[in-house]
Amino acid sequence: MPRDFDTRLSRALARRQDLTKGLNEALAINLEPQWKRSNQKSVRYAFLAMAELDDSYTRKSYEEGDRVINQLKSKLGEAGLPVDFEYQGSVPLNIHIRFQSDIDVLVLSNRVLTYNSSGPRASHYTPTNLVAKEEVKDIRRASEAILTAAYPAAQIDITGRKSITLSGGSLSRKVDIVPAHWHDDIEYQRTMDKVFRKVCIWNKSEDKIIENLPFLHMARINEKERDSSGGTKKIVRLLKTLRADAEPRVEISSYDIASIVWHFDSDSMRVIPERDLTLVAIARDNLEYLVNNKSTAEGLMTPDGTRRILNESGKYDQLRRLFAEVKELSENIADEIESVETPLSKALGRVSSGGDVSRVLREAYIPR
């Protein structure tokens, strides 16, 4: 069934401008520069989906994160649990898509640090009698109590496996609090580069510690973004927008979407802004290849090399659903482009008559 792009455009604008109004009202006050590039609904949707959010929205996300950090820093310190804080996830990567973007805050123990005893700097560390997992559990429990008291009007979810989630009340952004501790492995000890520093998170539901490398993930996505001249993050935002607007929502994480796009060819994503619709074709063609080559898809690793991207039952099916969303969008765009009769459309032939969707998108030139 063809997607309703009037509704999707309204949602896209609402996410970006905190509007709940209809499309016509949103259009009347919309200041998005992407809007001026086309009168065609699915083309506009694609441009909005790929564009980064305004700096003021991102700044507000950090302000809300800082509010929560300030509450925790003083109260945890008073409780004898000194901590440090780091941001991770979509906001610092600039791949967030919603006005009410989640912001992830790592709460890292200042008293516990584990390390590889075979590392080149192992002798520089001071052992502690504290048990790392118990320290993180204490930070988690204390944080739950502190935040519940500090934000009585907010919705506070303390059931999450890895994080405490705050939303509503006086908060204009959802904030995820992730208690953890550092682990300094051999590569970090060798380089002293934070991207190689492991973060150890307590999984509440399984009562175990999970290691990851969030700063290596971010560094490699940023490197890919530079290599592709900005194409990587445009495609990530596009896929995240399609995921959010799908009915029902496509259940694939932002982390996994960014990891999949990281495997796309950098040169192919390096396009001038006037040919941004090429990126829709690139997303379509790459996802189609993965859907048709399941073993290849299931063998892809995350950028930090810690696990396979499609590491759980059902993720491949969600990838297929994401491809279906991109396919539908690309066909809508191609039909809209070809509905305007130009020498190019005459030469290519209408998509409904067997034209090449990817070719139409790759040949499209939309001035800024």
FENPE-V602850 format. One record per pair of residues at least 4 apart in sequence whose C-alpha atoms are under 6 Angstrom apart, sorted by the first residue. I is the first residue (numbers start at 1). J is the second residue. D is the distance in Angstrom with one decimal. If there is no record, write none. Layout:
BEGIN
i={I/I}
j={J/J}
d={D/D}
END
This chain:
BEGIN
i={5/9/10/13/14/14/14/15/15/16/16/26/34/37/42/43/45/49/49/49/50/50/50/55/62/69/72/76/77/77/82/83/83/83/84/84/85/85/85/86/86/87/87/88/90/90/90/91/95/100/102/102/103/104/105/105/106/106/107/107/107/108/108/109/112/113/114/115/115/115/116/117/119/121/136/139/140/143/147/148/153/154/154/154/155/155/155/156/156/157/157/158/161/161/161/162/163/163/163/164/164/165/165/166/166/167/180/180/181/181/182/182/183/184/184/188/188/188/188/195/195/196/198/198/199/199/200/200/201/201/202/202/203/203/203/215/216/217/217/225/225/227/228/228/228/229/231/231/236/242/243/243/244/256/259/259/274/274/274/275/277/278/278/281/284/284/284/287/290/291/298/300/300/301/301/301/301/302/302/302/310/334/334/338/338/341/345/349/350/351}
j={9/45/23/17/18/19/20/98/99/98/99/30/47/368/333/333/49/237/238/241/234/237/238/59/66/73/76/81/81/82/110/108/109/110/107/108/106/107/108/105/106/104/105/104/94/95/96/96/237/173/174/175/175/176/177/178/178/179/178/179/180/180/181/181/132/182/183/183/184/185/185/122/186/189/180/143/179/147/151/152/169/167/168/169/166/167/168/165/166/164/165/164/203/204/205/203/176/177/178/176/177/175/176/174/175/174/200/201/199/200/198/199/198/188/197/192/193/196/197/215/216/216/212/213/211/212/210/211/209/210/208/209/207/208/209/219/304/303/304/230/232/266/266/269/270/270/269/270/258/246/249/250/249/309/302/303/365/366/367/365/361/361/362/358/288/326/327/323/297/320/310/308/309/305/307/308/309/307/308/309/315/357/360/345/350/345/349/355/355/355}
d={5.8/5.8/5.0/5.8/4.8/4.2/5.7/4.5/4.6/5.7/4.6/5.7/5.9/5.7/5.5/5.7/6.0/6.0/4.8/5.8/4.4/5.2/4.8/6.0/6.0/5.9/5.6/5.1/5.2/4.6/5.4/5.3/4.6/4.7/6.0/5.1/5.5/4.9/6.0/5.8/5.1/5.9/4.8/5.5/5.9/5.1/5.1/5.5/5.7/5.0/4.7/5.6/5.1/4.8/5.0/6.0/4.8/6.0/5.8/4.6/5.9/4.9/4.8/5.1/5.9/5.4/4.7/5.2/4.5/5.7/5.0/5.2/4.5/5.7/5.6/5.9/5.7/6.0/5.9/6.0/4.6/5.6/4.8/4.1/5.7/5.2/5.9/5.7/4.7/5.8/5.1/5.0/5.0/4.8/5.3/5.1/6.0/5.2/4.5/5.6/5.0/5.8/4.5/5.6/5.2/4.5/5.3/4.5/5.9/5.2/5.9/4.9/5.0/5.8/5.6/5.0/5.9/4.9/5.5/4.5/4.4/6.0/5.6/5.0/5.6/5.4/5.4/4.5/5.4/5.2/5.7/4.5/5.5/5.3/5.9/6.0/5.7/5.6/5.1/5.1/5.1/5.9/4.6/5.3/4.6/5.3/4.9/5.8/5.7/6.0/5.8/4.9/5.6/5.9/5.3/6.0/5.3/4.9/5.1/5.2/5.4/5.4/4.3/5.0/6.0/5.7/5.9/5.6/5.1/5.9/5.4/5.7/5.9/5.7/5.7/4.2/5.4/5.9/6.0/5.5/5.4/5.9/6.0/5.3/5.9/5.9/5.9/5.5/5.4/4.0}
END
